[in-house]
């Protein structure tokens, strides 16, 4: 019986990648809070995770690169249309749509969820190590 490591870890590796990318987007929003005409962005996490999981499941039936010169599949979130602009609660005179309180709250929520995902993944790894060692 072949062992598939992806089945053990489930959605957690994709969730970590998406959470890390979302943290970068939210940090960029906060860094540009005073930049005129900057438009705040965010990721629909559920849609991005669903898209990521379907890509992983379809990878067994998809085209594979056999040479380094071949064109690969674009997995960039911006290219897939998963990064969207945030609708501002109150318009700004300079055209900036960043609300620092909203961005800080979303960044904190994302960081907590990132830590929770790491905790779940760590539990899976510990379970595998216990099974391997036989403790």
MIDRENKE-410295 format. One record per atom (N, C-alpha, C): residue number from 1; atom name; y, x, z. Coordinates in steps of 0.2 Angstrom, whole numbers. Layout:
BEGIN
PT   k  a north  east    up
PT NUM CA     Y     X     Z
...
END
This chain:
BEGIN
PT   k  a north  east    up
PT   1  N    -6     4     0
PT   1 CA     0     0     0
PT   1  C     6     4     0
PT   2  N    11     4    -5
PT   2 CA    17     8    -5
PT   2  C    22     6     0
PT   3  N    25    11     2
PT   3 CA    30    10     7
PT   3  C    37    10     4
PT   4  N    41     5     5
PT   4 CA    48     4     2
PT   4  C    53     5     8
PT   5  N    57    10     8
PT   5 CA    61    11    13
PT   5  C    67     6    13
PT   6  N    69     3     7
PT   6 CA    74    -2     6
PT   6  C    72    -8    10
PT   7  N    66   -10    10
PT   7 CA    64   -16    13
PT   7  C    65   -15    21
PT   8  N    64    -9    24
PT   8 CA    65    -8    31
PT   8  C    72    -9    33
PT   9  N    77    -6    29
PT   9 CA    84    -6    31
PT   9  C    87   -12    29
PT  10  N    85   -16    24
PT  10 CA    88   -23    22
PT  10  C    95   -22    19
PT  11  N    99   -26    22
PT  11 CA   106   -26    19
PT  11  C   111   -21    22
PT  12  N   108   -18    27
PT  12 CA   113   -14    31
PT  12  C   116    -8    28
PT  13  N   113    -4    23
PT  13 CA   116     1    20
PT  13  C   122    -1    15
PT  14  N   120    -7    12
PT  14 CA   125   -10     7
PT  14  C   131   -12    11
PT  15  N   130   -15    17
PT  15 CA   135   -18    22
PT  15  C   139   -12    24
PT  16  N   136    -7    26
PT  16 CA   140    -1    28
PT  16  C   145     2    23
PT  17  N   142     2    17
PT  17 CA   146     5    11
PT  17  C   152     0    10
PT  18  N   151    -7    10
PT  18 CA   156   -12     9
PT  18  C   161   -12    14
PT  19  N   159   -11    21
PT  19 CA   164   -11    26
PT  19  C   168    -5    26
PT  20  N   165     1    24
PT  20 CA   169     7    23
PT  20  C   174     7    18
PT  21  N   173     4    12
PT  21 CA   177     3     7
PT  21  C   183    -2     9
PT  22  N   181    -7    13
PT  22 CA   186   -12    15
PT  22  C   191    -9    20
PT  23  N   188    -4    24
PT  23 CA   193    -1    29
PT  23  C   198     3    25
PT  24  N   196     6    20
PT  24 CA   200    10    15
PT  24  C   206     6    13
PT  25  N   204     0    10
PT  25 CA   209    -5     7
PT  25  C   214    -7    13
PT  26  N   211    -9    18
PT  26 CA   216   -11    24
PT  26  C   220    -6    26
PT  27  N   218     1    27
PT  27 CA   222     6    29
PT  27  C   227     7    24
PT  28  N   226     7    17
PT  28 CA   231     8    12
PT  28  C   236     2    13
PT  29  N   234    -4    14
PT  29 CA   239    -9    15
PT  29  C   244    -7    21
PT  30  N   241    -5    27
PT  30 CA   245    -3    32
PT  30  C   250     3    31
PT  31  N   247     7    27
PT  31 CA   251    13    25
PT  31  C   257    11    21
PT  32  N   256     6    17
PT  32 CA   261     4    12
PT  32  C   265    -2    14
PT  33  N   266    -3    21
PT  33 CA   269    -9    24
PT  33  C   276    -9    22
PT  34  N   279    -3    21
PT  34 CA   287    -3    19
PT  34  C   288    -1    12
PT  35  N   283    -1     8
PT  35 CA   284     1     1
PT  35  C   286    -6    -3
PT  36  N   292    -5    -6
PT  36 CA   294   -11   -10
PT  36  C   289   -13   -16
PT  37  N   288   -20   -16
PT  37 CA   284   -23   -21
PT  37  C   276   -21   -21
PT  38  N   274   -18   -15
PT  38 CA   267   -17   -14
PT  38  C   264   -24   -12
PT  39  N   258   -25   -15
PT  39 CA   254   -31   -14
PT  39  C   248   -29   -10
PT  40  N   247   -33    -4
PT  40 CA   242   -32     0
PT  40  C   235   -34    -3
PT  41  N   230   -30    -2
PT  41 CA   223   -32    -5
PT  41  C   218   -32     0
PT  42  N   213   -36    -2
PT  42 CA   207   -37     3
PT  42  C   201   -38    -1
PT  43  N   195   -38     2
PT  43 CA   189   -39    -1
PT  43  C   186   -45     2
PT  44  N   183   -49    -3
PT  44 CA   179   -55     0
PT  44  C   172   -52     1
PT  45  N   171   -51     8
PT  45 CA   165   -47    10
PT  45  C   159   -51     8
PT  46  N   158   -57     9
PT  46 CA   152   -61     8
PT  46  C   150   -60     0
PT  47  N   155   -61    -4
PT  47 CA   154   -61   -11
PT  47  C   152   -54   -13
PT  48  N   155   -49   -10
PT  48 CA   154   -42   -12
PT  48  C   147   -40   -10
PT  49  N   145   -42    -4
PT  49 CA   138   -41    -1
PT  49  C   133   -44    -6
PT  50  N   134   -51    -8
PT  50 CA   130   -54   -12
PT  50  C   129   -51   -19
PT  51  N   134   -49   -21
PT  51 CA   134   -45   -28
PT  51  C   131   -38   -27
PT  52  N   132   -35   -22
PT  52 CA   128   -29   -20
PT  52  C   121   -30   -20
PT  53  N   119   -35   -16
PT  53 CA   112   -36   -15
PT  53  C   108   -38   -21
PT  54  N   112   -42   -25
PT  54 CA   109   -44   -32
PT  54  C   108   -38   -36
PT  55  N   113   -33   -36
PT  55 CA   112   -27   -40
PT  55  C   106   -23   -38
PT  56  N   105   -23   -31
PT  56 CA    99   -19   -29
PT  56  C    93   -22   -31
PT  57  N    92   -29   -31
PT  57 CA    86   -32   -33
PT  57  C    85   -32   -40
PT  58  N    90   -32   -44
PT  58 CA    90   -32   -51
PT  58  C    89   -25   -54
PT  59  N    89   -20   -49
PT  59 CA    89   -13   -52
PT  59  C    82   -11   -54
PT  60  N    77   -14   -52
PT  60 CA    70   -13   -55
PT  60  C    69   -15   -62
PT  61  N    73   -20   -64
PT  61 CA    73   -22   -71
PT  61  C    79   -20   -75
PT  62  N    83   -16   -72
PT  62 CA    89   -14   -76
PT  62  C    88    -7   -80
PT  63  N    93    -6   -84
PT  63 CA    92     1   -88
PT  63  C    93     6   -83
PT  64  N    90    12   -84
PT  64 CA    90    18   -80
PT  64  C    93    23   -84
PT  65  N    97    28   -81
PT  65 CA    99    34   -85
PT  65  C    94    39   -85
PT  66  N    92    42   -91
PT  66 CA    87    47   -91
PT  66  C    90    54   -93
PT  67  N    97    54   -94
PT  67 CA   100    60   -96
PT  67  C   107    59   -92
PT  68  N   110    65   -90
PT  68 CA   116    65   -87
PT  68  C   122    63   -92
PT  69  N   121    63   -98
PT  69 CA   126    61  -103
PT  69  C   126    53  -104
PT  70  N   121    50  -102
PT  70 CA   121    43  -103
PT  70  C   127    39   -99
PT  71  N   129    34  -101
PT  71 CA   134    30   -98
PT  71  C   130    26   -92
PT  72  N   133    26   -86
PT  72 CA   130    22   -81
PT  72  C   133    15   -80
PT  73  N   131    12   -75
PT  73 CA   133     5   -73
PT  73  C   139     6   -69
PT  74  N   145     3   -70
PT  74 CA   151     3   -65
PT  74  C   150    -1   -59
PT  75  N   150     3   -53
PT  75 CA   149    -1   -47
PT  75  C   155    -1   -43
PT  76  N   161     1   -46
PT  76 CA   167     1   -43
PT  76  C   169    -6   -41
PT  77  N   171    -8   -35
PT  77 CA   173   -14   -33
PT  77  C   179   -17   -36
PT  78  N   184   -13   -38
PT  78 CA   189   -15   -42
PT  78  C   187   -18   -49
PT  79  N   183   -14   -52
PT  79 CA   181   -15   -59
PT  79  C   177   -22   -59
PT  80  N   173   -23   -53
PT  80 CA   169   -29   -53
PT  80  C   173   -35   -51
PT  81  N   179   -34   -49
PT  81 CA   184   -40   -48
PT  81  C   183   -43   -41
PT  82  N   181   -38   -36
PT  82 CA   179   -40   -29
PT  82  C   185   -39   -25
PT  83  N   190   -35   -27
PT  83 CA   196   -33   -23
PT  83  C   201   -38   -26
PT  84  N   204   -42   -21
PT  84 CA   209   -47   -23
PT  84  C   216   -46   -19
PT  85  N   221   -49   -21
PT  85 CA   227   -49   -18
PT  85  C   228   -54   -12
PT  86  N   230   -52    -7
PT  86 CA   231   -56    -1
PT  86  C   237   -61    -2
PT  87  N   237   -67    -1
PT  87 CA   242   -72    -1
PT  87  C   246   -71     5
PT  88  N   253   -70     4
PT  88 CA   257   -69    10
PT  88  C   259   -75    14
PT  89  N   259   -75    21
PT  89 CA   261   -81    25
PT  89  C   269   -82    24
PT  90  N   272   -76    23
PT  90 CA   280   -77    22
PT  90  C   282   -72    17
PT  91  N   286   -74    13
PT  91 CA   288   -69     7
PT  91  C   293   -64    10
PT  92  N   293   -58     7
PT  92 CA   298   -53     9
PT  92  C   303   -52     4
PT  93  N   309   -50     6
PT  93 CA   314   -49     1
PT  93  C   313   -43    -4
PT  94  N   309   -38    -2
PT  94 CA   308   -33    -6
PT  94  C   301   -34   -10
PT  95  N   298   -39   -10
PT  95 CA   292   -41   -14
PT  95  C   286   -38   -11
PT  96  N   286   -35    -5
PT  96 CA   280   -32    -1
PT  96  C   276   -38     2
PT  97  N   270   -39     1
PT  97 CA   266   -44     4
PT  97  C   262   -42    10
PT  98  N   263   -36    13
PT  98 CA   259   -34    19
PT  98  C   262   -37    25
PT  99  N   258   -40    29
PT  99 CA   259   -42    36
PT  99  C   256   -37    41
PT 100  N   259   -33    44
PT 100 CA   256   -28    48
PT 100  C   251   -31    53
PT 101  N   253   -36    56
PT 101 CA   249   -39    62
PT 101  C   242   -42    59
PT 102  N   243   -45    53
PT 102 CA   237   -47    50
PT 102  C   232   -41    48
PT 103  N   235   -36    45
PT 103 CA   231   -30    43
PT 103  C   228   -27    49
PT 104  N   232   -26    54
PT 104 CA   229   -23    60
PT 104  C   223   -27    63
PT 105  N   224   -34    63
PT 105 CA   219   -38    65
PT 105  C   212   -38    61
PT 106  N   213   -38    54
PT 106 CA   208   -37    50
PT 106  C   204   -30    50
PT 107  N   209   -25    51
PT 107 CA   206   -18    51
PT 107  C   202   -18    58
PT 108  N   204   -21    63
PT 108 CA   200   -20    70
PT 108  C   194   -24    69
PT 109  N   194   -30    66
PT 109 CA   188   -35    65
PT 109  C   183   -31    61
PT 110  N   185   -28    55
PT 110 CA   181   -24    51
PT 110  C   178   -18    54
PT 111  N   182   -15    59
PT 111 CA   179    -9    62
PT 111  C   174   -11    67
PT 112  N   175   -17    71
PT 112 CA   170   -19    75
PT 112  C   163   -21    71
PT 113  N   164   -25    66
PT 113 CA   158   -26    62
PT 113  C   155   -20    59
PT 114  N   158   -15    57
PT 114 CA   155    -9    55
PT 114  C   151    -6    61
PT 115  N   154    -6    67
PT 115 CA   150    -3    72
PT 115  C   144    -7    74
PT 116  N   144   -14    73
PT 116 CA   139   -18    74
PT 116  C   133   -17    69
PT 117  N   135   -16    63
PT 117 CA   130   -14    57
PT 117  C   127    -8    59
PT 118  N   131    -3    61
PT 118 CA   128     4    63
PT 118  C   123     3    69
PT 119  N   124    -1    73
PT 119 CA   120    -3    79
PT 119  C   113    -6    77
PT 120  N   114   -11    72
PT 120 CA   108   -14    69
PT 120  C   104    -9    65
PT 121  N   107    -5    61
PT 121 CA   104     0    57
PT 121  C   100     6    62
PT 122  N   104     8    67
PT 122 CA   101    12    72
PT 122  C    95     9    75
PT 123  N    95     3    77
PT 123 CA    89     0    80
PT 123  C    83     0    75
PT 124  N    84    -1    68
PT 124 CA    79    -1    64
PT 124  C    76     6    63
PT 125  N    80    11    63
PT 125 CA    78    18    63
PT 125  C    74    20    69
PT 126  N    76    18    75
PT 126 CA    72    19    81
PT 126  C    66    16    81
PT 127  N    65    10    78
PT 127 CA    59     6    77
PT 127  C    54    10    73
PT 128  N    57    13    67
PT 128 CA    53    17    63
PT 128  C    51    23    66
PT 129  N    55    27    70
PT 129 CA    53    33    73
PT 129  C    48    32    79
PT 130  N    48    26    82
PT 130 CA    43    24    87
PT 130  C    36    23    84
PT 131  N    37    20    78
PT 131 CA    30    19    74
PT 131  C    27    25    72
PT 132  N    32    30    69
PT 132 CA    29    36    67
PT 132  C    26    41    72
PT 133  N    30    41    78
PT 133 CA    28    45    84
PT 133  C    22    42    88
PT 134  N    22    35    88
PT 134 CA    17    32    92
PT 134  C    18    32    99
PT 135  N    25    32   101
PT 135 CA    27    32   108
PT 135  C    25    26   111
END
